[in-house]
Amino acid sequence: MPITPKSWAETFAAELTVDGEHIPLERVIARHLDALKEFRRLGMTWSGIARLLVRAGARRADGKLISAAQIRVSYTRLSLPRSESRPAATRLRTVPKIEAPSLIAPPSDPAAAPAAAPPPPLAPPSDRGDIAGGDTKEVSDSELQSALMRLDKLSTKGPKK
């Protein structure tokens, strides 16, 4: 039996209130999913459906007009299949576990792998020289503090773009 859009809209508008109490729009839309699906199949737009409802006197709880976006979003949300195991409101979002790759490559033959040798000891400070090129100049505490403060300012500002 074909749906008459005008009578459907009047029924929809009437179902928005029961004994003076406003029924949430999404609950009424849930009762009319089949009719909305049929209207969409026939080629009606969400705006056209919203205009039908407005002409029939349908309003939101705050008295404002029902928008095409509200109908579309509610229809879409209600049409999506739900998980049987957990209600939508308590569904948890899980992130798949990803195993980090090893930073050390395994030896090609574990039996033939030589034992890891300890690193050579560091030379005393007077023999090492400066990293930049052999300068053994002492750095004062105030110079260190000043350098640390500059580094701290750079790290709080973030990278330059």
Disulfide bonds with the S-S distance in Angstrom:
none
